[in-house]
Amino acid sequence: MVAHSGLITVMDRAARKAAPRLRRDFNEVQQLQVSRKGPADFVSMADRRAEETIYEELKRARPDWGFVMEEAGIIEGDPTKPRWIVDPLDGTSNFLHGLPHFAISIAVEEPRPGQTRGEVTQGLIYQPLTDESFWAEKGRGAWLQNARLRVSARRDLSEALVATGIPFLGHGDIRQWTAIFAQVAPEVAGIRRFGSAALDLAWVAAGRYDAFWESDLNIWDVAAGILLVREAGGFVSDFRGGDRMHDRNEYLATNDGLATKIHKLVAQGLKSG
């Protein structure tokens, strides 16, 4: 069995404690209490319960750490200590429609003196229905359970399967996305939109997808996934190939063999859009 830090154990335990209730609620999706949070953006009681469970578990393990959470927002902790970044249910719309594709995402962000943004050093993405636990630690690789992950080795766009997130009501820039799609789609083997950015990134790390692009995401959607891709030997950048993903709210992930080609297509889309 591969050795990992105690933090990964804490994160995995928290995700697995929240998972049984998510599975039960998913099986009774028609009876869920659902409230509206914004245009086409729904949050269920299952979402809230999962977040509370994860918060309690992580708080018990590290009482002085802060949190960034989808539902509860920012909970301040000791500013000299790391903080947790938590998405208790990435793929809420899938969940509410009975589509079995959603995940729990947890990351650890270490503070960096003099900088407003810290560095993610541990990440975990857990799929409750398949019992797949994708995790990574900075400098120690990315893993699925106890199996080492590597991004795909594909170098030919014609063989590449690419994931994306399509803008929807109140979210994203449809004109920009359409322009990028028009450049990418004719060159690749296929494009998929499954509705969970966390799992999209985990699947890039696992070599199931060869690339992924999406904009207008939140830090809890991508924090763990970015680390997974990088520790699996892949690259994550903004649409211009730079390191301003969070500032620009643009995320492009791929392997080394396709990086230049995918960036070129996206750049052409940005120009034409």
C-alpha positions as CSV (number, residue, x, y, z in Angstrom):
1,M,0.0,0.0,0.0
2,V,1.3,3.4,-0.9
3,A,2.2,5.7,2.0
4,H,0.6,9.1,2.2
5,S,0.4,11.8,4.8
6,G,-2.0,12.0,7.7
7,L,-3.8,14.8,5.9
8,I,-4.9,12.6,3.1
9,T,-6.2,10.1,5.6
10,V,-8.2,12.9,7.3
11,M,-9.6,14.1,3.9
12,D,-10.5,10.6,2.8
13,R,-12.2,9.9,6.1
14,A,-14.2,13.1,5.9
15,A,-15.3,12.4,2.3
16,R,-16.3,8.8,3.1
17,K,-18.3,9.9,6.2
18,A,-20.3,12.2,4.0
19,A,-20.7,9.7,1.2
20,P,-23.4,7.3,2.6
21,R,-25.9,10.1,3.1
22,L,-25.3,11.4,-0.4
23,R,-25.8,7.9,-1.8
24,R,-29.1,7.5,0.1
25,D,-30.3,11.0,-0.9
26,F,-29.3,10.2,-4.5
27,N,-31.5,7.1,-4.5
28,E,-34.4,9.2,-3.2
29,V,-33.7,12.2,-5.4
30,Q,-37.4,12.9,-6.0
31,Q,-38.0,13.5,-2.3
32,L,-35.1,15.9,-1.8
33,Q,-35.8,19.3,-0.4
34,V,-34.5,21.8,-3.0
35,S,-34.0,25.5,-2.7
36,R,-33.0,27.9,-5.4
37,K,-29.7,29.7,-5.1
38,G,-29.5,31.5,-8.4
39,P,-30.3,31.2,-12.1
40,A,-30.1,27.5,-13.0
41,D,-28.0,27.0,-9.9
42,F,-29.6,24.7,-7.3
43,V,-28.6,23.5,-4.0
44,S,-30.1,20.6,-2.1
45,M,-30.3,19.7,1.5
46,A,-28.0,16.8,0.6
47,D,-25.4,19.4,-0.4
48,R,-25.7,21.2,2.9
49,R,-25.6,18.0,5.0
50,A,-22.5,16.7,3.2
51,E,-20.8,20.0,3.8
52,E,-21.7,20.0,7.5
53,T,-20.4,16.5,7.9
54,I,-17.1,17.2,6.1
55,Y,-16.7,20.5,8.1
56,E,-17.1,18.7,11.4
57,E,-14.6,16.0,10.5
58,L,-12.0,18.4,9.2
59,K,-12.5,20.8,12.1
60,R,-12.0,18.0,14.6
61,A,-8.7,17.1,13.0
62,R,-7.3,20.6,12.6
63,P,-9.3,22.9,15.0
64,D,-7.3,26.1,14.1
65,W,-7.5,25.9,10.3
66,G,-9.8,28.0,8.2
67,F,-12.2,27.0,5.5
68,V,-13.4,28.0,2.1
69,M,-16.6,26.2,1.3
70,E,-19.3,26.4,-1.4
71,E,-22.2,26.8,0.9
72,A,-20.9,28.3,4.2
73,G,-18.3,30.5,2.4
74,I,-15.1,31.6,4.2
75,I,-14.6,30.6,7.8
76,E,-11.5,32.3,9.2
77,G,-8.9,30.3,11.1
78,D,-5.3,31.0,12.2
79,P,-3.8,33.0,9.3
80,T,-0.5,31.3,9.7
81,K,-2.0,27.9,9.3
82,P,-3.3,26.2,6.1
83,R,-7.0,26.2,5.3
84,W,-9.4,23.7,3.7
85,I,-11.1,24.3,0.4
86,V,-14.3,22.2,0.2
87,D,-16.9,21.4,-2.4
88,P,-19.2,18.9,-0.8
89,L,-21.1,18.1,-4.0
90,D,-19.6,19.0,-7.4
91,G,-22.2,18.2,-10.0
92,T,-25.2,19.2,-8.0
93,S,-27.4,19.5,-11.1
94,N,-26.4,16.0,-12.1
95,F,-27.3,14.8,-8.6
96,L,-30.7,16.5,-8.6
97,H,-31.6,15.0,-12.0
98,G,-30.6,11.5,-11.1
99,L,-27.4,11.5,-13.2
100,P,-24.7,9.4,-11.4
101,H,-21.8,11.7,-12.0
102,F,-20.8,13.9,-9.0
103,A,-18.0,14.1,-6.5
104,I,-16.7,15.5,-3.2
105,S,-13.6,17.7,-3.5
106,I,-11.3,18.7,-0.7
107,A,-8.0,20.6,-0.9
108,V,-5.4,22.0,1.6
109,E,-4.1,25.5,0.8
110,E,-0.9,26.5,2.6
111,P,-0.4,30.2,3.2
112,R,2.4,32.0,1.4
113,P,3.8,35.0,3.3
114,G,3.2,38.3,1.5
115,Q,0.8,36.8,-1.0
116,T,-3.0,36.8,-0.9
117,R,-3.3,33.4,-2.6
118,G,-1.8,30.3,-1.0
119,E,-0.5,27.1,-2.5
120,V,-2.5,23.9,-2.7
121,T,-0.4,21.0,-1.4
122,Q,-2.9,18.2,-0.9
123,G,-6.1,17.4,-2.8
124,L,-8.7,14.7,-2.9
125,I,-11.7,14.0,-5.2
126,Y,-14.0,11.2,-4.1
127,Q,-16.8,9.8,-6.3
128,P,-19.3,8.3,-3.8
129,L,-21.1,6.0,-6.3
130,T,-18.0,4.4,-7.8
131,D,-15.9,4.5,-4.5
132,E,-13.0,6.1,-6.5
133,S,-10.7,8.2,-4.4
134,F,-8.4,10.4,-6.5
135,W,-5.7,12.1,-4.4
136,A,-2.4,14.0,-4.7
137,E,0.3,15.5,-2.6
138,K,2.7,18.1,-3.9
139,G,5.9,16.3,-4.9
140,R,4.5,12.9,-4.2
141,G,2.4,12.2,-7.3
142,A,-1.2,11.6,-8.0
143,W,-3.1,8.4,-7.2
144,L,-6.3,6.5,-7.6
145,Q,-6.7,4.5,-4.4
146,N,-3.2,2.9,-4.4
147,A,-2.5,3.1,-8.1
148,R,-0.2,5.8,-9.5
149,L,-1.8,8.1,-12.0
150,R,-0.3,9.5,-15.2
151,V,-1.9,11.8,-17.8
152,S,-2.3,10.2,-21.2
153,A,0.6,9.8,-23.6
154,R,-1.5,10.8,-26.7
155,R,0.2,13.3,-29.0
156,D,-2.2,13.3,-31.9
157,L,-5.2,15.6,-31.7
158,S,-7.2,13.2,-33.9
159,E,-7.0,10.6,-31.0
160,A,-7.7,13.1,-28.2
161,L,-10.9,13.0,-26.1
162,V,-11.5,16.5,-24.6
163,A,-13.8,17.5,-21.7
164,T,-15.4,21.0,-21.3
165,G,-18.0,22.8,-19.4
166,I,-20.7,24.5,-21.5
167,P,-22.0,27.9,-20.4
168,F,-25.5,27.9,-19.1
169,L,-28.1,30.3,-17.7
170,G,-26.2,33.0,-15.7
171,H,-22.8,31.3,-16.1
172,G,-20.0,31.6,-18.6
173,D,-19.3,33.4,-21.8
174,I,-21.2,31.5,-24.6
175,R,-19.6,33.6,-27.4
176,Q,-16.1,32.8,-26.2
177,W,-16.9,29.1,-25.6
178,T,-18.5,28.7,-29.0
179,A,-15.4,30.3,-30.7
180,I,-13.1,27.9,-28.9
181,F,-15.3,24.9,-29.6
182,A,-15.3,25.8,-33.3
183,Q,-11.5,25.5,-33.3
184,V,-11.1,22.4,-31.1
185,A,-14.0,20.2,-32.2
186,P,-13.0,19.6,-35.8
187,E,-9.5,18.5,-34.7
188,V,-10.2,16.0,-32.0
189,A,-11.8,12.6,-31.6
190,G,-14.6,13.8,-29.3
191,I,-15.7,16.4,-26.8
192,R,-17.6,15.6,-23.6
193,R,-19.6,17.7,-21.2
194,F,-20.4,15.6,-18.1
195,G,-21.1,18.4,-15.6
196,S,-18.4,18.0,-12.9
197,A,-15.2,20.0,-13.3
198,A,-13.6,18.2,-10.3
199,L,-14.1,14.9,-12.0
200,D,-13.1,16.2,-15.4
201,L,-9.7,17.2,-13.9
202,A,-9.4,13.9,-12.0
203,W,-10.0,12.1,-15.3
204,V,-7.4,14.1,-17.1
205,A,-5.0,13.1,-14.3
206,A,-6.1,9.5,-14.8
207,G,-5.6,9.6,-18.6
208,R,-9.3,9.1,-19.3
209,Y,-9.5,12.5,-20.9
210,D,-6.6,14.1,-22.8
211,A,-7.5,17.7,-22.2
212,F,-10.1,19.9,-20.5
213,W,-11.1,23.6,-20.7
214,E,-13.7,25.6,-18.9
215,S,-14.1,29.2,-17.5
216,D,-16.2,30.8,-14.8
217,L,-15.4,28.2,-12.1
218,N,-14.9,28.6,-8.4
219,I,-11.8,27.8,-6.4
220,W,-13.6,24.8,-4.7
221,D,-14.3,23.3,-8.1
222,V,-10.7,23.2,-9.2
223,A,-8.3,23.4,-6.3
224,A,-7.9,19.6,-5.8
225,G,-8.1,18.8,-9.5
226,I,-5.3,21.2,-10.6
227,L,-2.9,19.5,-8.2
228,L,-4.0,16.1,-9.4
229,V,-3.3,17.0,-13.0
230,R,0.1,18.5,-12.3
231,E,1.2,15.7,-10.0
232,A,0.2,13.2,-12.7
233,G,2.6,14.9,-15.1
234,G,0.1,17.2,-16.9
235,F,-0.1,21.0,-17.3
236,V,-2.8,23.5,-16.2
237,S,-2.8,27.0,-17.4
238,D,-5.2,29.9,-18.3
239,F,-6.4,30.0,-21.9
240,R,-3.3,32.0,-22.9
241,G,-0.9,29.5,-21.6
242,G,0.0,31.5,-18.5
243,D,-0.4,30.9,-14.8
244,R,-3.2,33.3,-14.1
245,M,-6.0,30.7,-14.1
246,H,-7.6,32.0,-11.0
247,D,-7.3,35.7,-11.9
248,R,-8.7,35.1,-15.4
249,N,-11.0,32.4,-14.3
250,E,-9.9,30.2,-17.2
251,Y,-8.7,26.6,-16.8
252,L,-7.0,24.5,-19.5
253,A,-5.5,21.1,-18.6
254,T,-3.7,18.6,-20.8
255,N,-0.7,16.4,-21.2
256,D,2.7,17.5,-22.4
257,G,2.3,16.0,-25.9
258,L,-0.9,17.9,-26.7
259,A,-0.3,21.1,-24.7
260,T,1.1,23.3,-27.5
261,K,-1.5,22.0,-30.0
262,I,-4.4,22.6,-27.7
263,H,-3.2,26.0,-26.6
264,K,-2.9,27.0,-30.3
265,L,-6.5,26.0,-31.0
266,V,-7.8,27.8,-27.9
267,A,-5.7,30.9,-28.8
268,Q,-7.3,30.9,-32.3
269,G,-10.7,30.7,-30.7
270,L,-10.0,33.6,-28.5
271,K,-8.9,35.7,-31.5
272,S,-12.0,34.8,-33.5
273,G,-14.4,35.2,-30.6
